[in-house]
Amino acid sequence: MKSLKIFVYGAGGHGKVVADILIAKKEKRFAGFVDDRDELTGTEVIGYPVLGNGDWLHKQKTKYQVAVVLGVGSNRGRRQLAQRCAAWDIQILTAIHRAAVVASSAELGRGAVVMAGAVINSAARLGDGVIVNTGAVVEHDVEIGDYAHVSPNASLAGASRLGEISHLGLGAVVLPGVSVGSESIIGAGAVVLKDLPSRIVAVGVPARILRRT
């Protein structure tokens, strides 16, 4: 049987934090980074090599088993990488920091990442490729759509919802039972008191629609 090597796909700032999940777990199969910016190939990021781009990654399947953790902060970019890896039949891992708290009844989709200090409580459901960033809180019965991002110190209260590809900004709060639609952005520090539709940018306390996207 071929040995398994794990790569973080994305060598930018978000990729560094994702890699730290593997480092904190002393994951010996973590081999380094993959990044489509060719100028990064041959460099080091936090002491680990950037080994090549996506095409390089695809070719490695002939040598060993390959798995990736998604290390791109852009929601659409992360979805694109996941689709590419799925087409290449490359395994996409879910990664949870050892300092996060995740309820046993919570459900996390393929490729989700949960950073240090985050809390995910009972019966929460997270889609594929979701980011729950440092110190964020996802309360009971919350639903988060595919490739959404809950920023550091943001909170989703019980039974609230964040739609796919949406971004809940730094320190923002969604109140219990309130929904945010798909492909929406909630600004830093905003407090969402009532349902918001898809494809909007909302800011402030209470959150108000600034524009539509």
DOKEKE-153689 format. One line per 8 residues: number of its first residue (from 1); for each residue z, y, x of C-alpha. Coordinates in nm, 2 decimals, m for minus. Layout:
BEGIN
NUM	Z Y X | ...
REM end
This chain:
BEGIN
1	0.00 0.00 0.00 | m0.09 0.35 0.12 | 0.20 0.58 0.21 | 0.27 0.88 m0.01 | 0.24 1.24 0.11 | 0.35 1.54 m0.09 | 0.20 1.89 m0.06 | 0.28 2.22 m0.21
9	m0.04 2.36 m0.34 | m0.01 2.74 m0.27 | 0.14 2.89 0.04 | 0.24 3.23 m0.09 | 0.58 3.37 m0.19 | 0.61 3.14 m0.49 | 0.50 2.84 m0.29 | 0.78 2.90 m0.04
17	1.04 2.88 m0.32 | 0.88 2.57 m0.46 | 0.88 2.41 m0.11 | 1.25 2.49 m0.08 | 1.31 2.26 m0.38 | 1.17 1.97 m0.17 | 1.35 2.09 0.15 | 1.69 2.11 m0.03
25	1.64 1.75 m0.15 | 1.55 1.64 0.21 | 1.22 1.51 0.08 | 1.08 1.34 0.39 | 0.74 1.29 0.23 | 0.68 1.66 0.21 | 0.40 1.71 0.46 | 0.31 2.08 0.42
33	0.11 2.33 0.22 | m0.25 2.34 0.08 | m0.40 2.68 0.01 | m0.76 2.78 m0.09 | m0.74 3.09 0.14 | m0.91 2.94 0.44 | m0.76 3.20 0.68 | m0.42 3.04 0.63
41	m0.53 2.69 0.75 | m0.36 2.62 1.08 | m0.08 2.86 1.03 | 0.28 2.78 0.94 | 0.49 2.89 0.64 | 0.87 2.85 0.66 | 0.81 2.60 0.94 | 0.56 2.38 0.76
49	0.18 2.37 0.83 | m0.09 2.49 0.60 | m0.32 2.19 0.64 | m0.63 2.29 0.45 | m0.78 2.39 0.12 | m0.84 2.20 m0.20 | m1.15 2.02 m0.07 | m0.94 1.90 0.23
57	m0.68 1.77 0.00 | m0.93 1.58 m0.21 | m1.05 1.40 0.11 | m0.70 1.29 0.20 | m0.70 1.04 m0.09 | m0.90 0.80 0.13 | m0.62 0.79 0.39 | m0.30 0.78 0.18
65	m0.15 0.85 m0.17 | m0.15 1.22 m0.25 | 0.08 1.42 m0.47 | 0.12 1.79 m0.52 | 0.38 2.04 m0.65 | 0.22 2.34 m0.80 | 0.31 2.65 m0.59 | 0.11 2.93 m0.75
73	0.29 3.19 m0.96 | m0.01 3.31 m1.16 | 0.00 3.12 m1.49 | m0.38 3.09 m1.52 | m0.42 3.01 m1.15 | m0.16 2.73 m1.18 | m0.34 2.58 m1.48 | m0.67 2.59 m1.29
81	m0.51 2.41 m0.99 | m0.36 2.15 m1.22 | m0.70 2.09 m1.39 | m0.86 2.05 m1.05 | m0.60 1.80 m0.93 | m0.62 1.60 m1.25 | m1.00 1.58 m1.21 | m0.94 1.45 m0.86
89	m0.68 1.20 m0.99 | m0.41 1.36 m0.77 | m0.06 1.31 m0.89 | 0.12 1.64 m1.01 | 0.49 1.63 m0.96 | 0.77 1.80 m1.16 | 1.03 1.95 m0.92 | 1.39 2.04 m1.00
97	1.62 2.21 m0.75 | 1.94 2.03 m0.68 | 2.13 2.34 m0.78 | 1.97 2.36 m1.12 | 2.13 2.22 m1.44 | 1.91 2.03 m1.67 | 2.04 1.85 m1.98 | 1.95 1.49 m2.01
105	1.80 1.55 m2.35 | 1.56 1.83 m2.22 | 1.19 1.74 m2.18 | 0.99 1.88 m1.89 | 0.61 1.85 m1.88 | 0.41 1.74 m1.58 | 0.41 1.99 m1.30 | 0.70 2.20 m1.42
113	0.93 2.36 m1.15 | 1.29 2.46 m1.20 | 1.45 2.68 m0.94 | 1.80 2.71 m0.80 | 2.07 2.83 m1.05 | 1.85 2.78 m1.36 | 2.00 2.61 m1.67 | 1.80 2.41 m1.92
121	2.01 2.30 m2.22 | 2.00 2.03 m2.48 | 1.68 1.94 m2.65 | 1.48 2.21 m2.48 | 1.11 2.12 m2.45 | 0.90 2.26 m2.16 | 0.52 2.21 m2.14 | 0.31 2.12 m1.84
129	0.32 2.36 m1.54 | 0.61 2.57 m1.67 | 0.82 2.78 m1.42 | 1.19 2.83 m1.49 | 1.27 3.06 m1.21 | 1.59 3.14 m1.02 | 1.90 3.18 m1.24 | 1.70 3.17 m1.57
137	1.86 3.03 m1.89 | 1.67 2.81 m2.14 | 1.91 2.74 m2.42 | 1.92 2.45 m2.67 | 1.61 2.36 m2.88 | 1.39 2.62 m2.70 | 1.01 2.55 m2.68 | 0.81 2.67 m2.39
145	0.43 2.63 m2.39 | 0.21 2.50 m2.10 | 0.19 2.72 m1.79 | 0.44 2.98 m1.91 | 0.68 3.15 m1.67 | 1.05 3.24 m1.73 | 1.13 3.49 m1.45 | 1.46 3.51 m1.25
153	1.76 3.58 m1.47 | 1.56 3.59 m1.79 | 1.71 3.41 m2.10 | 1.56 3.23 m2.40 | 1.83 3.19 m2.66 | 1.87 2.89 m2.89 | 1.56 2.77 m3.08 | 1.35 3.06 m2.94
161	0.99 3.00 m2.83 | 0.77 3.12 m2.55 | 0.40 3.05 m2.59 | 0.16 2.90 m2.34 | 0.06 3.11 m2.04 | 0.31 3.38 m2.14 | 0.54 3.55 m1.89 | 0.90 3.65 m1.96
169	0.98 3.92 m1.71 | 1.29 3.96 m1.48 | 1.61 3.97 m1.68 | 1.43 3.98 m2.02 | 1.59 3.82 m2.32 | 1.45 3.65 m2.63 | 1.71 3.63 m2.91 | 1.79 3.31 m3.11
177	1.50 3.17 m3.32 | 1.26 3.44 m3.21 | 0.90 3.35 m3.09 | 0.67 3.51 m2.84 | 0.30 3.41 m2.88 | 0.06 3.28 m2.62 | m0.08 3.47 m2.32 | 0.18 3.75 m2.37
185	0.38 3.95 m2.11 | 0.73 4.06 m2.18 | 0.84 4.33 m1.93 | 1.15 4.32 m1.71 | 1.47 4.38 m1.89 | 1.32 4.38 m2.24 | 1.51 4.24 m2.54 | 1.29 4.06 m2.79
193	1.46 4.10 m3.14 | 1.17 3.98 m3.36 | 0.86 3.77 m3.33 | 0.58 3.90 m3.11 | 0.22 3.79 m3.14 | m0.02 3.65 m2.88 | m0.20 3.85 m2.61 | 0.02 4.15 m2.60
201	0.24 4.34 m2.34 | 0.58 4.44 m2.47 | 0.85 4.64 m2.30 | 1.18 4.80 m2.37 | 1.50 4.75 m2.57 | 1.42 4.65 m2.83 | 1.09 4.52 m2.71 | 0.79 4.71 m2.85
209	0.42 4.63 m2.81 | 0.27 4.86 m2.54 | m0.08 4.73 m2.56 | m0.29 4.43 m2.65 | m0.47 4.23 m2.38
REM end
